[in-house]
Amino acid sequence: MQQPPVIAYIALGANLGDREHNIRDALARLATNQDTRVVTVSSLLENPAIGGPPDSPPFLNAVAQVQTTLDAHALLRRLLDIEHQMGRVRQRKWEPRAIDLDLILYGDATIRSHELTVPHPLMDQRAFVLRPLAEVAPEVRHPVLHRTAAELLRELESREERETRPASWDG
């Protein structure tokens, strides 16, 4: 039995090859089956690579809103298949890659399994996820933190500003 459609959000990133083409190719592959429809896609944002080797090239990042009748684990398998089809081989965490697809939200579900954690555990700490998410769905709510994408982005930007502001001298 097919489940009712669910709105999910997928973070896309690429920092090898023709990054824009890789993201567009992944979106086209995602939309090839009747069970998943790409509803909207954010602007592409360039961001420095975080966590990988220091000489990693910058990423292009985006977020796609999709409507799917796949359950969350089946959608994850589809994303991993697309990464594999596009030549991604996972060797080390945060290594440079032609494509990276992360399921960040799946309806209002919270999922904790060996293969999948939804909402994505780092999404509220990553401007390269929150900026494009807030662009396409500013009012979507994080099901654990109970704040919207726009609120989470404002909080993160405020925290980052405080951390980078020089200390003031009194006197």
N, C-alpha and C positions, 0 to 999 in steps of 0.2 A: 504494500500500500504506500502510495506517495504521500509525503507530508505536505502541509500547507507551505506556501512560500515564506521565506525568512529573509530579512535584510541583514546582510553581513558587510563587513568592511575589511578590505585587504590592503596592507601596506606593500608597496612595490619599491624596489631599489635596484640600481645597477651602477657599478663603477668600473666595468671593463668593456671594451669594444664600443660599438655605437650604442651608447646608453639609452638614448631616446628611442631608437629602433627596438632595442631589447624590451623596454617597458611596453611599447605599443604592440609588439609581437606577443608578449605574455598576455596582454588584455584580449587580443584577438583569439588566442588559443583558449582562453578561459570562456569566451562567449561562443565557442563552436558547438556546444551541446545545448539541447533544449532546456536542460535543468538549471542553467545559470544564465542570467542576463545582467550585463554591465549596465547599471542605471546612470551613473555619472562618475567622472574622474576629475580629480583636482588638477591644478597646474603642476608642472614639473618644477621642483625646487632643487637647486644644487647645494650640497652640504658636505663638509669635510667628513672623511671616514672616521668613525669613532671605534676605539677598542682594538683595531687591527694593527698590522705592521705600520710603523711610523711613515713609511713611504707610500702608503696606499693612496690611490687616486681618489678624488672626490666622487661622491655619489650623486646621482639624480634620484629623487624620491617623489612618490605620489601616493595617493590613497584612492582606491576605487570603492564605490558603493555598488554592491551586487544584490540581486534578488535571486534566491536559489531554493530549489526543492530538495537539495542534497542535505543530509544531516552534517553536522560540523566535522565529524571524522572523515566522511566521504569528500567533503570540500577540501579538507587538508590534504587528503590523498591526491586530489586533482591538482592542487597547487604544487605538491612535490613532484608529480608526474610532469607538469609543465617545466619546472626547473630542470628536471633530468633531461627532457626532450631538448631543452635549450643549452645543454652541455654542462650544467652545474654538477660538480662533484664535491661533496662535502668532505673536507679533510681536516680543517682547523676552524675553530670558532672565529667569526668576524674577519675571515680572509676576504680579499678582493673577489668579486663575482660578477658574472654577466647578468645574472638576475637573482633576486631574492624576493620571495612572496611570503608574507606573514598574515595569517588570519588574526586580526586584532580584536574584532567584535563579531559576535554571532547572535543577532537579536539581542535579547536581554539575558542570555544564558551565561552561567558561570560553569566552566568545565575544567576539571583537574584530572587528567589521566596521564599515563606514561608518555603518550604521543603528543598530547595537546593541552595547553593551558589557555583558556579564554576567560576574561579578557587577557590580551597579551600582557605578561607580567611587567614589562618595561615601558609600555606605551605612555604612561603618565610622566615618564622621565625623559622622553625623547621628543625634542622640538620637531625633528624631521618626520615624526609621525603625527604629532598634534597639530602642526600648522596645516598640512593638507587635509587632515580629518576635519578640523574646524572650518576649513574653506567649504567642504562639500556637505557637512552635517554639523553645524555649530551647536545644535540642540540635542544631539545624540548623547545619551547618558551612559556613563561608565557604571556597569551594574554592581560593582563592589564599592567604589568610592562615592557613588551617588552624586556626581557632578558632571556637568556637560563638557563636551570637548572644548568649547570656548572658555569655560571656567578653568579647566585644567591647563589650557595654554596660557591664560593670563597668570595663573599661579606659578607655572614653570618660568615664564619670562620674568616675573617679579623676583623669583628666587635667584635666577641667573644674574639679574641686574645687581642684586644685593651682593652676590658672591664676587662679582668683577669690579664693583665700585671701590675706588681707592679709599683707604682709611682717612678720615678727616683728622686734622690736628687742631686741637683747641689751645691756642696760645702759643 
